[in-house]
């Protein structure tokens, strides 16, 4: 199967832990398809939230996580409804905590969702390097933060894993190989799902 043969016939929602690569991989998939003459729209749910609220995700979390989750639910519903009007394929990267809300899980259960499953040590390393994660901001920058970050990531994943699996049609292990390999694997999985072979 060549890259040019990959296709997306319905909106694809990527879910998973912070730093699992949802935004990076989603954007790369869209860019790869465009490069091969297949129009594709990429949507970052956090960006939609920021546009709706007029504040950054970090600022919203600082105000109140409850306020953020309420706006997140509105943004998710808006994105789902807007994809009905798209005439081209759409890939949507959801925030890591989108599954915390039952209403969001109900919305996502009716969509084509892929859970990007990434090992905790990889998540922790990326989160320390990247920073800017609202739920983890108190850990980054602290001496010995790698161990603390890994423990926090493990705790969050334990709480969320069943939710990720509940809303997803498929699970893709990421972060083991190169970014290029992860992109190719995601493209192949999307193609299989779009053709109803999963």
C-alpha positions as CSV (number, residue, x, y, z in Angstrom):
1,X,0.0,0.0,0.0
2,X,1.5,3.3,-1.1
3,X,1.0,6.6,0.7
4,X,-0.9,8.0,-2.3
5,X,-3.4,5.2,-1.9
6,X,-4.3,6.1,1.7
7,X,-7.7,7.7,2.1
8,X,-10.0,9.0,4.8
9,X,-13.7,8.7,4.2
10,X,-14.9,10.1,7.6
11,X,-13.7,12.4,10.3
12,X,-11.0,10.8,12.5
13,X,-10.6,11.8,16.2
14,X,-7.3,11.2,17.9
15,X,-7.4,10.6,21.6
16,X,-4.6,9.8,24.1
17,X,-2.5,11.1,26.9
18,X,-0.8,14.5,26.9
19,X,2.5,14.3,24.8
20,X,1.3,11.1,23.1
21,X,1.6,12.9,19.7
22,X,-2.0,13.6,18.8
23,X,-1.3,17.1,17.4
24,X,2.0,16.2,15.8
25,X,0.8,13.0,14.1
26,X,-2.6,14.4,13.1
27,X,-0.9,17.4,11.4
28,X,1.6,15.1,9.7
29,X,-1.1,12.8,8.4
30,X,-3.0,15.8,6.9
31,X,0.2,17.3,5.4
32,X,1.2,13.9,3.9
33,X,-2.2,13.5,2.3
34,X,-2.2,17.0,0.9
35,X,1.3,16.4,-0.5
36,X,-0.1,13.4,-2.4
37,X,-3.0,15.4,-3.8
38,X,-5.6,14.3,-1.2
39,X,-7.1,17.4,0.5
40,X,-7.4,17.0,4.3
41,X,-8.2,19.4,7.1
42,X,-6.5,19.2,10.5
43,X,-8.2,20.6,13.6
44,X,-6.6,20.9,17.0
45,X,-9.4,20.9,19.6
46,X,-7.3,23.0,22.0
47,X,-7.0,25.7,19.3
48,X,-10.8,25.7,18.8
49,X,-11.2,26.1,22.6
50,X,-8.8,29.0,22.7
51,X,-10.5,30.7,19.8
52,X,-13.9,30.3,21.5
53,X,-12.7,31.5,24.9
54,X,-10.3,34.2,23.8
55,X,-7.8,32.7,26.3
56,X,-5.1,30.1,26.2
57,X,-5.7,26.6,27.6
58,X,-3.2,27.3,30.3
59,X,-5.0,30.5,31.3
60,X,-8.4,28.7,31.3
61,X,-7.0,25.9,33.6
62,X,-5.5,28.5,35.9
63,X,-9.0,30.0,36.2
64,X,-10.8,26.7,36.7
65,X,-10.6,23.2,35.3
66,X,-14.4,23.0,35.5
67,X,-14.7,26.1,33.3
68,X,-12.2,24.7,30.8
69,X,-14.0,21.3,30.6
70,X,-17.3,23.1,29.9
71,X,-15.8,25.1,27.0
72,X,-14.1,21.9,25.8
73,X,-17.4,20.1,25.6
74,X,-18.9,23.0,23.6
75,X,-15.9,23.0,21.3
76,X,-16.1,19.2,20.7
77,X,-19.8,19.4,19.9
78,X,-19.1,22.3,17.5
79,X,-16.3,20.4,15.8
80,X,-18.4,17.3,15.4
81,X,-21.3,19.3,13.9
82,X,-19.0,21.3,11.6
83,X,-17.4,18.2,10.1
84,X,-20.8,17.3,8.7
85,X,-20.4,20.3,6.3
86,X,-16.8,19.4,5.2
87,X,-16.4,18.0,1.7
88,X,-12.9,16.8,2.5
89,X,-11.4,14.4,5.1
90,X,-10.8,15.8,8.6
91,X,-8.4,14.7,11.3
92,X,-9.0,16.1,14.8
93,X,-6.6,16.0,17.7
94,X,-8.4,16.1,21.0
95,X,-7.0,17.2,24.3
96,X,-5.7,14.5,26.6
97,X,-8.5,15.0,29.2
98,X,-11.4,15.2,26.8
99,X,-12.5,11.7,27.9
100,X,-12.8,12.8,31.6
101,X,-16.3,14.1,30.8
102,X,-19.1,11.6,30.3
103,X,-20.9,13.9,27.8
104,X,-17.7,14.0,25.7
105,X,-17.4,10.3,25.8
106,X,-20.9,10.0,24.5
107,X,-20.1,12.3,21.7
108,X,-16.8,10.5,20.8
109,X,-18.4,7.0,21.0
110,X,-20.4,7.9,17.9
111,X,-17.2,9.0,16.0
112,X,-14.2,7.3,14.4
113,X,-11.7,7.5,17.2
114,X,-8.2,6.2,17.5
115,X,-6.4,5.9,20.8
116,X,-2.7,6.7,20.5
117,X,-1.2,4.5,23.3
118,X,2.2,5.7,24.4
119,X,4.4,4.3,27.2
120,X,4.6,6.4,30.4
121,X,8.4,6.9,30.3
122,X,8.1,8.3,26.8
123,X,5.2,10.6,27.8
124,X,7.1,11.8,30.8
125,X,10.2,12.6,28.9
126,X,8.3,14.5,26.2
127,X,6.3,16.4,28.8
128,X,9.4,17.5,30.6
129,X,11.0,18.6,27.4
130,X,8.0,20.4,26.0
131,X,6.3,21.9,29.1
132,X,3.1,23.8,28.7
133,X,0.8,21.0,30.0
134,X,-1.8,22.5,32.3
135,X,-2.3,19.5,34.6
136,X,1.4,19.0,34.8
137,X,2.7,22.6,35.1
138,X,3.4,22.3,38.8
139,X,5.9,19.4,38.1
140,X,7.9,20.7,35.2
141,X,11.0,22.7,36.4
142,X,11.2,21.0,39.7
143,X,14.4,19.2,40.7
144,X,14.1,15.5,40.0
145,X,11.1,16.2,37.8
146,X,11.5,13.3,35.5
147,X,10.6,10.8,38.2
148,X,7.8,12.9,39.5
149,X,6.5,13.5,36.0
150,X,6.5,9.7,35.3
151,X,4.6,9.0,38.5
152,X,2.0,11.7,37.7
153,X,1.6,10.5,34.1
154,X,1.1,6.9,35.4
155,X,-1.5,8.1,37.8
156,X,-3.4,10.0,35.1
157,X,-3.2,7.2,32.6
158,X,-4.5,4.7,35.2
159,X,-7.6,7.0,35.6
160,X,-8.1,7.6,31.8
161,X,-7.0,4.4,30.0
162,X,-10.4,2.7,30.2
163,X,-12.1,5.9,28.9
164,X,-9.7,6.1,25.9
165,X,-10.4,2.4,25.1
166,X,-14.2,2.9,25.6
167,X,-14.5,5.6,23.0
168,X,-12.0,4.2,20.4
169,X,-12.5,1.9,17.5
170,X,-8.8,1.1,17.4
171,X,-5.6,1.5,19.4
172,X,-2.3,2.4,17.9
173,X,1.0,2.0,19.8
174,X,3.2,5.1,19.3
175,X,6.5,6.4,20.5
176,X,8.4,3.1,20.1
177,X,9.7,3.8,16.6
178,X,10.5,7.0,14.7
179,X,7.9,9.8,14.0
180,X,8.0,8.7,10.4
181,X,7.0,5.2,11.3
182,X,4.3,6.4,13.6
183,X,2.9,8.5,10.8
184,X,2.9,5.6,8.3
185,X,1.3,3.3,10.8
186,X,-1.4,5.9,11.6
187,X,-2.1,6.4,7.8
188,X,-2.4,2.6,7.3
189,X,-4.8,2.2,10.3
190,X,-7.0,5.1,9.1
191,X,-7.1,3.6,5.6
192,X,-8.2,0.2,7.0
193,X,-10.8,1.8,9.2
194,X,-12.1,4.0,6.4
195,X,-12.6,0.9,4.3
196,X,-14.5,-0.9,7.1
197,X,-12.0,-3.7,7.4
198,X,-11.3,-3.3,11.1
